[in-house]
Amino acid sequence: MNIQIEQKTLAKADAPDLKIVPRRHITRWIGAGLVLVFLGWLIMSFARAQLDWPTVREFLTVPALIQGIGIAIVLTVVAMVIGLVLGVITAVMRLSKNPVTSGVAWLYIWVFRGTPVYLQLLMWFNLALIFPTVGIPGIFQGRMIDVLSPFVAASIALGLNQGAYTSEVVRSGILSVDEGQMEAAHAVGMTRLQAMRRIVLPQAMRVIIPPVGNEVIGMLKTTSLASAIGVSEILDQAQGIYYVNNRIMELLIVCAIWYLGAVSLLSIGQYYLERAFAKGSSSRQIPLTPIQRVSKIFGTYRKATP
């Protein structure tokens, strides 16, 4: 034993100090340089263009545009709530063993995924041509054109369209949960709906949240189509302004800034929501926060392994 210890000690003493040389990623630096050159060219092009930047700063705080982005956000929330509710219901219907229930759910998805959103908006806005009145005869009746305002029509059209896409996301999340979970729930006396609400859906949320978060961001941008039926969102307001002052690019840049700001806030919310649901997963590492990522980049160091 003493001889082995002496041999290990001599080996360590004779071994030279190892110097760790990090791998040189030349292609990465070349790629980064090309990207920086392109960004520099893009910035210089905008700087040299005949744009009135004071106009951009001026219209960033115009009440009409602020109200427009507010309408776009509210429309996004309403449409997504409708879409999420319909998506969960339709996904459960698709997984039902009842052929009528699953068939109706499939038909709904087929229709609303197979037609453009723009077409659906126009059809809902002109629904009064088919149903002039709405209500219960003898109790309440009103004109469809008064009930179905542009905002209501846009909310219904976007919500129904979103529900068709969300249902497939929810269905994939439900199928990602092991079937044994449902069987165990039935073994303790739970009904199918109770097991779905208490056991399956909470576990499926890890799969559902990322694509649904992307759908929310996409819905915010899709609300710009609602201007076709008279919803005064930010892009519609900007068009009304630049038709008068002819500052087209300036107003479009203002809209882009507001959209980027709203999308950034939604992305932050999505990130922390994903992080919260990832805490219950034993097989996945909880994603780092932006501050932790920066600390990891600038605070790491390399050392030799013993």
C-alpha positions, 0 to 999 in steps of 0.5 A, spaced: 500 500 500 505 504 501 509 503 495 502 504 491 502 511 494 509 513 493 508 511 486 502 516 485 506 521 489 512 521 484 507 521 478 504 527 480 510 530 482 513 528 475 507 530 471 507 537 467 502 542 469 496 542 464 494 548 460 487 548 458 487 551 451 479 553 449 477 551 442 478 556 437 471 557 433 473 561 427 467 560 423 463 563 429 467 569 429 466 569 421 459 569 422 458 574 427 462 579 423 458 578 417 452 579 422 455 585 425 456 588 418 449 587 415 446 590 421 451 596 420 449 596 413 442 596 415 442 601 421 446 606 416 441 605 411 435 607 415 440 613 418 441 616 411 434 615 409 430 621 408 426 619 414 423 625 419 425 622 426 422 627 430 416 625 427 417 618 429 418 621 436 412 626 436 407 620 434 410 615 439 405 618 444 399 620 440 393 618 444 390 615 438 395 610 437 396 609 444 388 607 444 389 603 438 395 599 441 390 598 447 384 596 443 389 591 439 391 588 446 384 587 449 382 584 442 388 579 443 386 577 450 378 576 448 380 572 442 385 568 446 380 567 452 375 564 447 380 560 443 383 557 449 376 555 452 374 552 445 380 549 444 380 545 451 373 543 450 374 541 442 380 537 444 377 533 449 371 532 444 376 529 439 379 524 444 372 522 446 370 515 444 363 517 442 363 518 434 358 524 434 362 528 439 369 527 436 366 528 429 363 534 430 370 537 433 373 534 427 368 538 423 369 545 427 377 544 426 377 542 419 372 548 417 376 554 421 383 551 419 381 551 412 379 558 411 383 564 411 382 569 418 380 575 413 375 571 410 372 569 417 372 576 419 368 578 413 363 573 414 362 574 421 361 582 420 356 581 414 352 575 418 346 580 418 345 579 411 343 571 413 340 573 420 337 580 420 335 579 427 337 576 433 334 574 440 328 570 442 321 571 439 316 575 444 322 576 449 327 580 446 329 581 439 334 586 436 337 587 429 344 583 428 347 589 425 346 593 432 348 587 436 354 585 432 359 591 432 366 591 429 369 589 435 364 583 437 365 580 430 372 581 430 373 577 437 368 572 435 372 571 428 379 571 431 376 567 437 373 561 433 379 561 429 384 560 434 380 555 438 381 550 432 389 551 432 389 551 440 385 544 440 390 541 436 395 544 441 391 541 447 390 535 444 398 533 443 399 536 450 394 531 453 396 525 449 403 526 451 401 524 458 402 517 460 395 513 459 397 510 466 395 517 469 388 516 467 387 509 469 390 510 476 385 516 476 379 511 474 382 506 479 381 511 485 373 513 483 374 519 479 370 520 472 374 522 466 372 529 466 375 529 474 381 526 472 382 530 466 381 537 470 385 534 476 391 530 473 392 530 466 391 537 464 396 540 469 401 535 467 400 537 460 401 544 461 408 543 460 407 541 453 401 546 452 404 553 454 410 554 449 406 553 443 400 557 446 404 563 448 407 563 441 399 563 439 398 569 443 404 573 440 401 571 433 394 573 435 397 580 437 399 581 430 393 578 427 389 583 430 391 588 425 386 584 420 381 587 424 381 594 421 378 590 414 371 591 418 372 597 422 376 596 428 380 602 430 386 598 432 393 601 431 395 600 424 388 603 422 389 609 426 396 610 423 393 609 416 388 614 417 394 619 420 399 618 414 393 619 409 393 626 411 400 628 413 404 623 408 409 621 413 408 613 411 414 610 413 414 614 420 408 612 422 409 605 420 415 605 424 411 608 430 407 602 429 413 597 429 415 600 436 409 599 439 408 592 437 415 590 439 414 593 446 407 589 446 410 583 444 416 583 448 412 584 454 408 578 452 414 574 451 417 575 458 410 573 461 410 567 457 418 565 459 416 566 467 410 562 466 414 556 462 419 556 468 413 556 473 410 549 470 417 546 469 419 546 476 414 540 477 418 536 472 424 532 474 427 530 467 427 537 465 432 543 467 429 549 469 430 555 464 435 560 467 432 567 468 435 573 463 440 575 469 442 568 470 444 567 463 448 573 463 452 571 470 453 565 467 456 568 460 461 573 464 462 569 470 464 562 468 471 560 468 475 554 466 479 549 470 482 543 470 479 536 472 483 533 477 
